[in-house]
């Protein structure tokens, strides 16, 4: 670690996964040198759309993942730790139980961010390395419970967190294996309805950037990776048509067929079809309104945004 950098640990707890980044960050430039970047599928949002509460087994999976993260964090002795909880944690009835479990294991209280702050953090992480002349950027962060749309240059100009994601759409609509045509149509209509109320000026998009696990998995399918390799996905630019083909393939195959794909994490097998449907529907709308022809995939997202924001406050 150089004199110009500070060491921080960022944890992002979403609807489907818990992710950790430990990095040395240069506050002036926002450049990060990662020491640890991990992901565990915990499905914290299991059933939340229906019940409004965290299931006991979902909490236990999450607490176990936090214990693993705490061990890694302790090895690197960061100057600050921030645990950000997103979509699934905003409105549940038993979130105090969740908070207490995190404090006990990590020593910090969860920071439940608003949809707007989540969007801004994702945007900062995803666009830090992109040339300014490619702006305006539209960053799409497709999660398990929500999807963030953020438009801007070096500053956010418009942002919206939308209640549509891979877990939420699976639980609402895609019940069969593979999903029926009627279920797919209902899910697509649901996503289109949510998008119609986003009020983000998609027509201004010059560069479309997709982040988070569903989108990186779809990109891995599009380029037919032999295994999930983040270094092979970060910064990849693909024609829209190639991405759409991958979405269609993931949506319509069986779960067993997805499980046999080496780039699909076991924890995403049952929900990546819905993630593909959401991403394809977003792509179609942006293409129609902005005329873009390619998509950029980024492995840098809200974790990187959290790390840079922390470093600048130390």
Secondary structure as the mmCIF struct_conf table of DSSP 4:
data_model
#
loop_
_struct_conf.conf_type_id
_struct_conf.id
_struct_conf.beg_label_comp_id
_struct_conf.beg_label_asym_id
_struct_conf.beg_label_seq_id
_struct_conf.end_label_comp_id
_struct_conf.end_label_asym_id
_struct_conf.end_label_seq_id
TURN_TY1_P TURN_TY1_P1 UNK A 3 UNK A 4
STRN STRN1 UNK A 5 UNK A 13
BEND BEND1 UNK A 15 UNK A 16
STRN STRN2 UNK A 17 UNK A 26
TURN_TY1_P TURN_TY1_P2 UNK A 27 UNK A 29
STRN STRN3 UNK A 32 UNK A 41
TURN_TY1_P TURN_TY1_P3 UNK A 44 UNK A 47
HELX_RH_AL_P HELX_RH_AL_P1 UNK A 48 UNK A 51
BEND BEND2 UNK A 52 UNK A 53
HELX_RH_AL_P HELX_RH_AL_P2 UNK A 56 UNK A 76
BEND BEND3 UNK A 79 UNK A 79
STRN STRN4 UNK A 80 UNK A 85
HELX_RH_3T_P HELX_RH_3T_P1 UNK A 87 UNK A 89
BEND BEND4 UNK A 90 UNK A 91
TURN_TY1_P TURN_TY1_P4 UNK A 93 UNK A 94
HELX_RH_AL_P HELX_RH_AL_P3 UNK A 95 UNK A 106
BEND BEND5 UNK A 107 UNK A 108
STRN STRN5 UNK A 111 UNK A 112
HELX_RH_AL_P HELX_RH_AL_P4 UNK A 115 UNK A 127
TURN_TY1_P TURN_TY1_P5 UNK A 128 UNK A 129
BEND BEND6 UNK A 130 UNK A 130
HELX_RH_3T_P HELX_RH_3T_P2 UNK A 132 UNK A 134
HELX_LH_PP_P HELX_LH_PP_P1 UNK A 135 UNK A 135
BEND BEND7 UNK A 136 UNK A 136
STRN STRN6 UNK A 137 UNK A 142
BEND BEND8 UNK A 144 UNK A 145
STRN STRN7 UNK A 147 UNK A 152
BEND BEND9 UNK A 153 UNK A 155
STRN STRN8 UNK A 156 UNK A 162
BEND BEND10 UNK A 163 UNK A 163
HELX_RH_AL_P HELX_RH_AL_P5 UNK A 166 UNK A 172
TURN_TY1_P TURN_TY1_P6 UNK A 173 UNK A 173
BEND BEND11 UNK A 176 UNK A 178
HELX_LH_PP_P HELX_LH_PP_P2 UNK A 179 UNK A 180
HELX_RH_AL_P HELX_RH_AL_P6 UNK A 181 UNK A 196
TURN_TY1_P TURN_TY1_P7 UNK A 197 UNK A 197
HELX_RH_3T_P HELX_RH_3T_P3 UNK A 202 UNK A 204
BEND BEND12 UNK A 206 UNK A 206
STRN STRN9 UNK A 207 UNK A 211
BEND BEND13 UNK A 212 UNK A 212
HELX_RH_AL_P HELX_RH_AL_P7 UNK A 213 UNK A 222
TURN_TY1_P TURN_TY1_P8 UNK A 223 UNK A 224
BEND BEND14 UNK A 226 UNK A 227
HELX_RH_3T_P HELX_RH_3T_P4 UNK A 230 UNK A 232
TURN_TY1_P TURN_TY1_P9 UNK A 233 UNK A 235
STRN STRN10 UNK A 237 UNK A 239
HELX_RH_AL_P HELX_RH_AL_P8 UNK A 240 UNK A 252
BEND BEND15 UNK A 253 UNK A 253
HELX_RH_AL_P HELX_RH_AL_P9 UNK A 255 UNK A 259
TURN_TY1_P TURN_TY1_P10 UNK A 260 UNK A 260
BEND BEND16 UNK A 261 UNK A 261
TURN_TY1_P TURN_TY1_P11 UNK A 262 UNK A 263
BEND BEND17 UNK A 264 UNK A 264
HELX_RH_3T_P HELX_RH_3T_P5 UNK A 266 UNK A 268
TURN_TY1_P TURN_TY1_P12 UNK A 269 UNK A 271
HELX_RH_AL_P HELX_RH_AL_P10 UNK A 272 UNK A 290
STRN STRN11 UNK A 294 UNK A 298
BEND BEND18 UNK A 299 UNK A 299
HELX_RH_AL_P HELX_RH_AL_P11 UNK A 302 UNK A 311
TURN_TY1_P TURN_TY1_P13 UNK A 312 UNK A 313
#
